[in-house]
Amino acid sequence: MRHRSLLVLTTVITTGALTLTACGSRDGDSKDNGGGKKTVVVIGVDAPLTGSLSALGQGIKNSVDLAAKTANKNNEVPGIEFKVEALDDQAVPASGQANATKLVGNKDVLGVVGPLNSGVAQQMQGVFASANLAQVSPANTNPSLSQGDNWGKGEFKRGFKTYFRTAATDVVQGKFAAQYLFKDAGKKKVFIVDDKQTYGAGLAAIFADEFKKLGGEVVGTDHVTVKETDFSSTADKVKSSGADSVYFGGQYPEGGLLADQIKKTGANIPLMGGDGIQDPAFISASGEANEGDLATSIGYPVEKLDTAKKFIEDYKAEGYKDPYAAYGGYSYDAGWAVIQAVKAAVAANSGKLPADARAKVVEALGKVSFEGVTGKVAFDEYGDTTNKQLTVYKVEGGKWVDVKSDTFNQ
């Protein structure tokens, strides 16, 4: 996807000790000798913390915060204390770019988790790359972010060596959705709608291509505008098209209203979308029953993963006000990947944070490999996750229920 203030402490004060800043402690001026002095490393977070997508953004922020707290509690990297600086992009690309510039300016930041939205990421990548600052998104799914603009033509080129993600791309998600709708759900005539945004339009295009290859028919297409609420004209087009299903590329605020208005026309057909709609708010946005609506999401249901049990317990124990939501597990794993990269950089420098820590963290990220909340965490030559697990969810009894999980092999 995107599939959508904490005070940064640059000093750690210990009793009877001088205050040291992380900026001035490269090459180990504040090595932990058991007395408590530690070098502060900040993990930045960029996500929509307010606005219509804040439910997802808060889950991202909290999950990274939990990763940092866990690392500190376990002394994961001796001599290092992790802090989190979370910035709100409100799902606006320009805000994301400004946040990237701010995070780059804080020399204690050695890695950033986020953003939620692919369109926001497009405006951030260059800023981070110019400063050699690692970025790991738990939710971006647009293929061009890692594989270049010509990936659809089979020309793969990694544009930014600093960009990584723990989320599977839309190439995987769009094809997986098309195969489920055509083969499993038995739908042959789909009407496709997107929100004209990077994530939504890209996902819809990949879905359409695969659906047609399978033998399905696209009986109509239309677009909606983000933050609008009247989609009755699109709903009428769907009704008159004779479609047996709808595929929506976009987010849950518009997706829920679109599903509602389609059903109000009397078109009793399912709407399917990507991870951008797989949120309880999609269901609550509709006054009509959403029974049968579908969504794909990256990974397997966190609640059913043995690897996620401790994460769920620890998240609950921390008492966060907001749930970890759709990207919590992937956000924790993204934060933990940064932590492991810092650990590798410190270990390779005789237990001290190197002077060129940002560059060393980027280098180490490409080599990380560990069992995370969502399963095996590792990155390929493009910075993409090697985990290609996906799940189809269906609205049953007023909630999202997983109906099929599988590992997708292109």
Order of alpha helices (4+ residues) and beta strands (2+ residues): beta-beta-beta-alpha-beta-alpha-beta-alpha-beta-alpha-beta-alpha-beta-alpha-beta-alpha-beta-alpha-beta-alpha-beta-alpha-alpha-alpha-beta-beta-beta-beta
